[in-house]
Amino acid sequence: MSTQPTRTLKPMVGVVVVSHEQVAFSMLEAARRVVGTLPGVTVACTSAGDDSAAITQRVARACSEVDDGAGVLIMVDVYGSTPFHVAMSMLDGTGAAEVLCGVNLPMLLKLATIDRTRLSPAEMAQELCECGRRAIRIGSELTGKIVVGGIR
């Protein structure tokens, strides 16, 4: 009989990246090449011919794959799109969930350093949203140089 203590893992917020076509898959692969594995993160890609029911089924399946009890953050590429509306329908109050629109690569990279066992889906969404906003820059504003067609 072994006397080693049993290690219990704290549940971690799962993440589903939803996009049109293969954008989510490509972004997640790029993030993994930079930071390594991202446990509890999956994708749900949609195609032009998919109807809402097919997208709903795909997103729901992805959510159930990564939800180990701490809830799910659904990161969507385009606000107002059908995938966005499907993701919003997942916020039905039956479990901890949040939707974050405008997913970008810096947000996915940040997932490697966030303590997903401590934060709620809503808290994660706030932190990742701020990270994504900080990553959006206009080059000429950074250099102070005059932009053709712009005023400086």
N, CA, C and O of each residue as an XYZ file, in Angstrom:
608
protein
N       0.836     -1.183      0.000
C       0.000      0.000      0.000
C       0.880      1.245      0.000
O       1.816      1.346      0.794
N       0.587      2.184     -0.880
C       1.367      3.404     -1.012
C       0.943      4.416      0.039
O      -0.241      4.561      0.340
N       1.928      5.115      0.593
C       1.622      6.146      1.581
C       1.823      7.547      1.026
O       1.810      8.523      1.777
N       2.010      7.651     -0.293
C       2.180      8.967     -0.892
C       0.859      9.725     -0.835
O      -0.206      9.148     -1.054
N       0.936     11.024     -0.540
C      -0.311     11.815     -0.484
C      -0.934     11.937     -1.869
O      -0.244     12.005     -2.886
N      -2.243     11.962     -1.869
C      -2.964     12.152     -3.115
C      -2.973     13.639     -3.443
O      -3.325     14.466     -2.601
N      -2.592     13.968     -4.649
C      -2.560     15.362     -5.072
C      -3.890     15.704     -5.737
O      -4.321     15.034     -6.675
N      -4.523     16.740     -5.242
C      -5.767     17.176     -5.863
C      -5.487     18.446     -6.659
O      -4.829     19.366     -6.172
N      -5.981     18.484     -7.858
C      -5.807     19.648     -8.703
C      -7.030     20.535     -8.613
O      -8.168     20.065     -8.640
N      -6.775     21.815     -8.506
C      -7.858     22.784     -8.462
C      -8.413     22.959     -9.869
O      -7.643     23.022    -10.827
N      -9.741     23.038    -10.015
C     -10.307     23.234    -11.357
C      -9.800     24.537    -11.978
O      -9.548     25.520    -11.282
N      -9.660     24.517    -13.287
C      -9.136     25.647    -14.031
C     -10.188     26.084    -15.056
O     -10.875     25.249    -15.645
N     -10.305     27.384    -15.260
C     -11.236     27.903    -16.257
C     -10.800     27.401    -17.632
O      -9.642     27.558    -18.020
N     -11.725     26.803    -18.355
C     -11.459     26.353    -19.712
C     -11.636     27.511    -20.681
O     -12.338     28.480    -20.393
N     -10.991     27.395    -21.826
C     -11.066     28.461    -22.831
C     -11.409     27.845    -24.177
O     -10.800     26.861    -24.597
N     -12.394     28.436    -24.848
C     -12.767     28.038    -26.208
C     -12.581     29.257    -27.100
O     -13.170     30.310    -26.857
N     -11.759     29.106    -28.134
C     -11.536     30.180    -29.098
C     -12.406     29.878    -30.315
O     -12.243     28.844    -30.963
N     -13.329     30.787    -30.618
C     -14.292     30.586    -31.704
C     -13.988     31.581    -32.811
O     -13.831     32.777    -32.563
N     -13.905     31.072    -34.038
C     -13.607     31.975    -35.154
C     -14.270     31.513    -36.438
O     -14.795     30.405    -36.546
N     -14.221     32.406    -37.392
C     -14.618     32.079    -38.759
C     -13.466     31.297    -39.390
O     -12.294     31.624    -39.207
N     -13.827     30.274    -40.124
C     -12.849     29.415    -40.810
C     -11.797     28.918    -39.818
O     -12.152     28.552    -38.698
N     -10.535     28.894    -40.184
C      -9.499     28.283    -39.347
C      -8.668     29.299    -38.559
O      -7.583     28.968    -38.081
N      -9.160     30.520    -38.421
C      -8.404     31.564    -37.735
C      -8.052     31.144    -36.302
O      -6.905     31.295    -35.881
N      -9.017     30.623    -35.557
C      -8.775     30.234    -34.165
C      -7.711     29.137    -34.080
O      -6.827     29.188    -33.226
N      -7.801     28.162    -34.956
C      -6.824     27.078    -34.965
C      -5.422     27.636    -35.202
O      -4.479     27.270    -34.500
N      -5.287     28.511    -36.179
C      -3.978     29.080    -36.512
C      -3.433     29.941    -35.378
O      -2.244     29.869    -35.064
N      -4.285     30.750    -34.764
C      -3.820     31.584    -33.645
C      -3.387     30.725    -32.461
O      -2.369     31.003    -31.827
N      -4.159     29.685    -32.164
C      -3.801     28.825    -31.041
C      -2.506     28.072    -31.319
O      -1.682     27.911    -30.419
N      -2.318     27.614    -32.536
C      -1.064     26.952    -32.897
C       0.110     27.909    -32.771
O       1.170     27.520    -32.280
N      -0.057     29.148    -33.204
C       1.003     30.152    -33.080
C       1.333     30.399    -31.605
O       2.504     30.478    -31.233
N       0.307     30.518    -30.774
C       0.527     30.735    -29.336
C       1.274     29.561    -28.723
O       2.194     29.754    -27.929
N       0.887     28.363    -29.085
C       1.554     27.175    -28.535
C       3.011     27.090    -28.969
O       3.847     26.596    -28.213
N       3.328     27.555    -30.160
C       4.724     27.551    -30.616
C       5.566     28.533    -29.806
O       6.768     28.331    -29.638
N       4.937     29.594    -29.305
C       5.663     30.594    -28.527
C       5.764     30.203    -27.055
O       6.845     30.273    -26.471
N       4.642     29.788    -26.446
C       4.606     29.566    -24.995
C       4.529     28.107    -24.580
O       4.601     27.809    -23.388
N       4.387     27.195    -25.521
C       4.242     25.778    -25.181
C       2.782     25.401    -25.020
O       1.893     26.071    -25.547
N       2.549     24.350    -24.306
C       1.182     23.841    -24.174
C       0.289     24.839    -23.436
O       0.740     25.574    -22.558
N      -0.957     24.844    -23.808
C      -1.980     25.637    -23.128
C      -3.095     24.667    -22.747
O      -4.041     24.480    -23.513
N      -2.992     24.051    -21.575
C      -4.003     23.072    -21.183
C      -5.374     23.714    -21.015
O      -5.497     24.869    -20.608
N      -6.388     22.944    -21.336
C      -7.754     23.422    -21.161
C      -8.167     24.485    -22.152
O      -9.098     25.247    -21.894
N      -7.480     24.547    -23.294
C      -7.818     25.513    -24.338
C      -8.085     24.739    -25.626
O      -7.293     23.882    -26.018
N      -9.197     25.043    -26.276
C      -9.534     24.388    -27.538
C     -10.163     25.402    -28.483
O     -10.387     26.555    -28.115
N     -10.442     24.965    -29.687
C     -11.032     25.852    -30.688
C     -12.352     25.290    -31.190
O     -12.626     24.094    -31.090
N     -13.161     26.198    -31.734
C     -14.388     25.832    -32.437
C     -14.439     26.733    -33.662
O     -14.829     27.897    -33.572
N     -14.052     26.198    -34.783
C     -14.026     26.963    -36.030
C     -15.339     26.777    -36.778
O     -15.919     25.691    -36.785
N     -15.796     27.855    -37.406
C     -17.037     27.800    -38.176
C     -16.727     28.019    -39.652
O     -15.693     28.584    -40.007
N     -17.627     27.568    -40.489
C     -17.484     27.758    -41.934
C     -18.658     28.558    -42.452
O     -19.703     28.639    -41.808
N     -18.479     29.146    -43.616
C     -19.502     30.005    -44.206
C     -20.855     29.308    -44.335
O     -21.895     29.953    -44.196
N     -20.857     28.012    -44.598
C     -22.111     27.297    -44.800
C     -22.786     26.820    -43.526
O     -23.882     26.264    -43.589
N     -22.159     27.021    -42.369
C     -22.726     26.542    -41.109
C     -23.925     27.379    -40.682
O     -23.901     28.607    -40.774
N     -24.973     26.705    -40.215
C     -26.093     27.438    -39.643
C     -25.889     27.564    -38.138
O     -24.974     26.960    -37.578
N     -26.727     28.337    -37.497
C     -26.596     28.581    -36.054
C     -26.620     27.299    -35.239
O     -25.882     27.166    -34.263
N     -27.464     26.359    -35.635
C     -27.564     25.099    -34.888
C     -26.248     24.327    -34.924
O     -25.818     23.783    -33.906
N     -25.615     24.277    -36.083
C     -24.334     23.570    -36.206
C     -23.252     24.266    -35.385
O     -22.442     23.609    -34.731
N     -23.242     25.590    -35.423
C     -22.244     26.345    -34.652
C     -22.486     26.160    -33.162
O     -21.543     25.974    -32.392
N     -23.753     26.213    -32.756
C     -24.098     26.021    -31.347
C     -23.621     24.662    -30.858
O     -23.041     24.557    -29.777
N     -23.862     23.629    -31.642
C     -23.439     22.285    -31.266
C     -21.915     22.210    -31.145
O     -21.398     21.613    -30.201
N     -21.205     22.806    -32.083
C     -19.739     22.780    -32.076
C     -19.172     23.534    -30.863
O     -18.250     23.050    -30.206
N     -19.723     24.713    -30.570
C     -19.243     25.500    -29.435
C     -19.595     24.804    -28.112
O     -18.771     24.761    -27.199
N     -20.787     24.272    -28.010
C     -21.195     23.557    -26.785
C     -20.303     22.352    -26.530
O     -19.907     22.095    -25.393
N     -19.988     21.615    -27.586
C     -19.107     20.455    -27.448
C     -17.721     20.887    -26.963
O     -17.139     20.255    -26.082
N     -17.202     21.966    -27.546
C     -15.883     22.478    -27.150
C     -15.901     22.934    -25.691
O     -14.953     22.683    -24.947
N     -16.982     23.603    -25.285
C     -17.097     24.053    -23.896
C     -17.090     22.870    -22.932
O     -16.425     22.912    -21.896
N     -17.826     21.820    -23.270
C     -17.875     20.655    -22.377
C     -16.527     19.944    -22.309
O     -16.205     19.322    -21.296
N     -15.740     20.031    -23.374
C     -14.396     19.423    -23.378
C     -13.452     20.089    -22.389
O     -12.626     19.415    -21.773
N     -13.564     21.405    -22.228
C     -12.587     22.124    -21.407
C     -13.107     22.558    -20.042
O     -12.330     23.044    -19.221
N     -14.391     22.395    -19.781
C     -14.934     22.817    -18.490
C     -14.760     21.707    -17.462
O     -15.434     20.678    -17.515
N     -13.840     21.936    -16.524
C     -13.640     20.936    -15.475
C     -14.214     21.394    -14.139
O     -13.842     20.882    -13.083
N     -15.126     22.365    -14.196
C     -15.815     22.799    -12.994
C     -15.613     24.263    -12.635
O     -16.348     24.795    -11.803
N     -14.638     24.926    -13.240
C     -14.365     26.330    -12.919
C     -15.018     27.286    -13.910
O     -14.939     28.503    -13.742
N     -15.660     26.744    -14.940
C     -16.311     27.580    -15.930
C     -15.519     27.681    -17.214
O     -14.473     27.054    -17.378
N     -16.052     28.496    -18.131
C     -15.462     28.604    -19.466
C     -15.444     30.063    -19.909
O     -16.390     30.816    -19.678
N     -14.346     30.437    -20.548
C     -14.250     31.711    -21.230
C     -14.295     31.419    -22.720
O     -13.468     30.665    -23.234
N     -15.261     32.016    -23.416
C     -15.399     31.832    -24.861
C     -14.867     33.095    -25.526
O     -15.417     34.182    -25.354
N     -13.794     32.935    -26.283
C     -13.147     34.060    -26.960
C     -13.536     34.006    -28.432
O     -13.235     33.031    -29.120
N     -14.205     35.051    -28.916
C     -14.760     35.073    -30.269
C     -14.015     36.108    -31.110
O     -13.558     37.129    -30.595
N     -13.897     35.832    -32.409
C     -13.154     36.747    -33.271
C     -13.907     38.040    -33.586
O     -13.317     39.116    -33.495
N     -15.184     37.971    -33.950
C     -15.884     39.159    -34.440
C     -17.162     39.439    -33.636
O     -18.061     38.602    -33.558
N     -17.216     40.619    -33.051
C     -18.412     41.072    -32.349
C     -19.567     41.198    -33.346
O     -19.397     41.713    -34.451
N     -20.733     40.721    -32.937
C     -21.934     40.849    -33.763
C     -22.135     39.744    -34.779
O     -23.179     39.689    -35.429
N     -21.162     38.865    -34.931
C     -21.253     37.774    -35.901
C     -22.127     36.642    -35.362
O     -22.499     36.634    -34.189
N     -22.444     35.698    -36.229
C     -23.211     34.530    -35.784
C     -22.468     33.767    -34.692
O     -23.093     33.407    -33.694
N     -21.159     33.500    -34.827
C     -20.452     32.839    -33.719
C     -20.541     33.637    -32.409
O     -20.642     33.048    -31.333
N     -20.505     34.953    -32.497
C     -20.670     35.782    -31.302
C     -22.039     35.544    -30.666
O     -22.132     35.340    -29.456
N     -23.097     35.570    -31.473
C     -24.451     35.370    -30.937
C     -24.603     33.975    -30.341
O     -25.263     33.807    -29.315
N     -23.999     32.978    -30.973
C     -24.023     31.623    -30.417
C     -23.316     31.601    -29.069
O     -23.827     31.031    -28.105
N     -22.141     32.221    -29.000
C     -21.394     32.259    -27.734
C     -22.209     32.959    -26.651
O     -22.240     32.510    -25.505
N     -22.867     34.056    -27.012
C     -23.685     34.779    -26.033
C     -24.831     33.914    -25.519
O     -25.239     34.041    -24.365
N     -25.348     33.036    -26.374
C     -26.438     32.155    -25.936
C     -25.963     31.154    -24.885
O     -26.774     30.578    -24.160
N     -24.649     30.949    -24.805
C     -24.098     30.033    -23.802
C     -24.118     30.663    -22.408
O     -23.964     29.960    -21.409
N     -24.306     31.968    -22.337
C     -24.386     32.664    -21.053
C     -25.806     32.567    -20.515
O     -26.502     33.572    -20.368
N     -26.220     31.345    -20.225
C     -27.605     31.110    -19.829
C     -27.788     31.005    -18.318
O     -28.883     30.702    -17.844
N     -26.729     31.252    -17.565
C     -26.834     31.222    -16.116
C     -26.688     29.847    -15.501
O     -26.747     29.718    -14.278
N     -26.501     28.817    -16.304
C     -26.382     27.460    -15.756
C     -24.966     27.141    -15.293
O     -24.755     26.160    -14.581
N     -24.009     27.948    -15.683
C     -22.630     27.726    -15.272
C     -21.822     28.998    -15.405
O     -22.252     29.962    -16.038
N     -20.647     28.989    -14.802
C     -19.764     30.147    -14.885
C     -19.229     30.254    -16.307
O     -18.567     29.338    -16.795
N     -19.510     31.359    -16.964
C     -19.053     31.554    -18.339
C     -18.991     33.041    -18.637
O     -19.670     33.854    -18.010
N     -18.161     33.371    -19.610
C     -18.070     34.743    -20.114
C     -17.666     34.682    -21.565
O     -17.055     33.712    -22.014
N     -18.016     35.741    -22.308
C     -17.655     35.860    -23.722
C     -16.765     37.086    -23.874
O     -17.054     38.146    -23.320
N     -15.689     36.932    -24.623
C     -14.758     38.023    -24.915
C     -14.596     38.106    -26.425
O     -14.213     37.128    -27.066
N     -14.885     39.270    -26.992
C     -14.815     39.449    -28.447
C     -13.515     40.119    -28.859
O     -12.883     40.822    -28.071
N     -13.130     39.888    -30.103
C     -11.932     40.517    -30.645
C     -10.662     39.797    -30.271
O      -9.619     40.430    -30.106
N     -10.725     38.489    -30.133
C      -9.559     37.714    -29.711
C      -8.365     38.020    -30.615
O      -8.499     38.125    -31.834
N      -7.195     38.160    -29.988
C      -5.968     38.359    -30.750
C      -4.846     37.527    -30.131
O      -4.988     37.001    -29.027
N      -3.749     37.414    -30.843
C      -2.645     36.561    -30.396
C      -2.082     36.979    -29.038
O      -1.817     36.101    -28.216
N      -1.885     38.268    -28.755
C      -1.397     38.624    -27.415
C      -2.296     38.108    -26.281
O      -1.801     37.740    -25.216
N      -3.604     38.083    -26.508
C      -4.513     37.532    -25.491
C      -4.211     36.057    -25.256
O      -4.162     35.605    -24.112
N      -4.009     35.310    -26.332
C      -3.737     33.880    -26.193
C      -2.386     33.641    -25.543
O      -2.236     32.694    -24.771
N      -1.409     34.470    -25.834
C      -0.102     34.343    -25.185
C      -0.223     34.598    -23.685
O       0.435     33.934    -22.883
N      -1.053     35.547    -23.313
C      -1.263     35.889    -21.901
C      -1.851     34.713    -21.111
O      -1.641     34.602    -19.903
N      -2.587     33.840    -21.803
C      -3.164     32.673    -21.116
C      -2.105     31.833    -20.414
O      -2.396     31.161    -19.424
N      -0.873     31.870    -20.926
C       0.208     31.072    -20.337
C       0.611     31.577    -18.957
O       1.197     30.827    -18.176
N       0.307     32.832    -18.645
C       0.747     33.398    -17.368
C      -0.392     33.729    -16.409
O      -0.146     34.176    -15.288
N      -1.610     33.519    -16.827
C      -2.763     33.788    -15.958
C      -3.020     32.563    -15.080
O      -2.951     31.428    -15.550
N      -3.314     32.804    -13.808
C      -3.687     31.706    -12.914
C      -5.172     31.408    -13.109
O      -6.035     32.026    -12.486
N      -5.446     30.444    -13.989
C      -6.836     30.119    -14.326
C      -7.538     29.307    -13.249
O      -8.717     28.983    -13.391
N      -6.831     28.973    -12.172
C      -7.477     28.301    -11.041
C      -7.981     29.323    -10.032
O      -8.822     28.999     -9.194
N      -7.484     30.539    -10.098
C      -7.836     31.586     -9.132
C      -8.884     32.554     -9.664
O      -9.708     33.059     -8.902
N      -8.855     32.815    -10.967
C      -9.757     33.800    -11.558
C     -11.045     33.161    -12.074
O     -11.061     31.991    -12.458
N     -12.105     33.932    -12.075
C     -13.366     33.494    -12.680
C     -13.295     33.777    -14.176
O     -12.412     34.512    -14.618
N     -14.203     33.210    -14.964
C     -14.225     33.546    -16.386
C     -14.356     35.053    -16.633
O     -13.716     35.586    -17.539
N     -15.170     35.735    -15.844
C     -15.356     37.179    -16.014
C     -14.077     37.947    -15.686
O     -13.732     38.901    -16.383
N     -13.376     37.539    -14.634
C     -12.117     38.200    -14.271
C     -11.045     37.965    -15.339
O     -10.271     38.863    -15.670
N     -11.018     36.753    -15.864
C     -10.080     36.464    -16.950
C     -10.388     37.324    -18.166
O      -9.477     37.864    -18.795
N     -11.668     37.454    -18.498
C     -12.067     38.256    -19.652
C     -11.577     39.690    -19.488
O     -11.079     40.283    -20.445
N     -11.708     40.249    -18.302
C     -11.242     41.618    -18.047
C      -9.732     41.731    -18.250
O      -9.259     42.655    -18.911
N      -8.991     40.806    -17.692
C      -7.526     40.842    -17.796
C      -7.058     40.656    -19.238
O      -6.158     41.359    -19.700
N      -7.667     39.714    -19.942
C      -7.279     39.472    -21.333
C      -7.706     40.605    -22.247
O      -6.997     40.930    -23.199
N      -8.850     41.209    -21.973
C      -9.316     42.346    -22.759
C      -8.314     43.489    -22.651
O      -7.952     44.100    -23.657
N      -7.875     43.771    -21.452
C      -6.895     44.841    -21.252
C      -5.581     44.515    -21.959
O      -4.964     45.398    -22.555
N      -5.155     43.273    -21.899
C      -3.941     42.842    -22.598
C      -4.084     43.056    -24.105
O      -3.176     43.574    -24.755
N      -5.213     42.660    -24.645
C      -5.460     42.818    -26.077
C      -5.482     44.278    -26.496
O      -4.962     44.637    -27.552
N      -6.086     45.119    -25.665
C      -6.130     46.557    -25.968
C      -4.729     47.167    -25.972
O      -4.392     47.957    -26.854
N      -3.915     46.797    -24.980
C      -2.550     47.330    -24.906
C      -1.714     46.921    -26.113
O      -0.769     47.618    -26.481
N      -2.059     45.798    -26.726
C      -1.284     45.285    -27.858
C      -1.640     45.955    -29.178
O      -0.928     45.783    -30.167
N      -2.724     46.710    -29.209
C      -3.140     47.367    -30.445
C      -2.512     48.759    -30.485
O      -2.782     49.603    -29.630
N      -1.677     48.980    -31.485
C      -0.941     50.236    -31.610
C      -0.892     50.683    -33.062
O      -0.997     49.865    -33.976
N      -0.732     51.975    -33.268
C      -0.523     52.551    -34.587
C       0.941     52.965    -34.651
O       1.409     53.753    -33.830
N       1.659     52.424    -35.635
C       3.099     52.622    -35.720
C       3.532     54.070    -35.705
O       4.476     54.425    -35.000
N       2.860     54.910    -36.467
C       3.278     56.312    -36.537
C       3.082     57.029    -35.203
O       3.803     57.982    -34.905
N       2.132     56.592    -34.408
C       1.955     57.192    -33.091
C       3.108     56.824    -32.165
O       3.453     57.589    -31.264
N       3.699     55.663    -32.383
C       4.829     55.225    -31.567
C       6.110     55.943    -31.950
O       6.955     56.208    -31.095
N       6.260     56.262    -33.233
C       7.487     56.895    -33.701
C       7.419     58.404    -33.669
O       8.456     59.065    -33.613
N       6.211     58.971    -33.703
C       6.056     60.407    -33.751
C       6.294     60.979    -35.125
O       6.326     62.197    -35.296
N       6.462     60.115    -36.108
C       6.713     60.581    -37.473
C       5.411     60.983    -38.138
O       4.332     60.528    -37.759
N       5.532     61.845    -39.137
C       4.376     62.316    -39.878
C       3.857     61.184    -40.771
O       4.631     60.468    -41.407
N       2.565     61.045    -40.800
C       1.913     60.026    -41.614
C       1.358     60.695    -42.865
O       0.729     61.751    -42.781
N       1.589     60.084    -44.020
C       1.035     60.609    -45.260
C      -0.481     60.585    -45.145
O      -1.072     59.549    -44.841
N      -1.104     61.724    -45.389
C      -2.554     61.803    -45.287
C      -3.034     62.088    -43.875
O      -4.225     62.310    -43.658
N      -2.123     62.084    -42.916
C      -2.501     62.345    -41.525
C      -1.893     63.637    -41.054
O      -1.038     64.207    -41.731
N      -2.313     64.100    -39.920
C      -1.806     65.352    -39.361
C      -0.984     65.040    -38.135
O      -1.421     64.301    -37.253
N       0.198     65.600    -38.079
C       1.073     65.456    -36.917
C       1.652     66.783    -36.573
O       2.423     66.892    -35.619
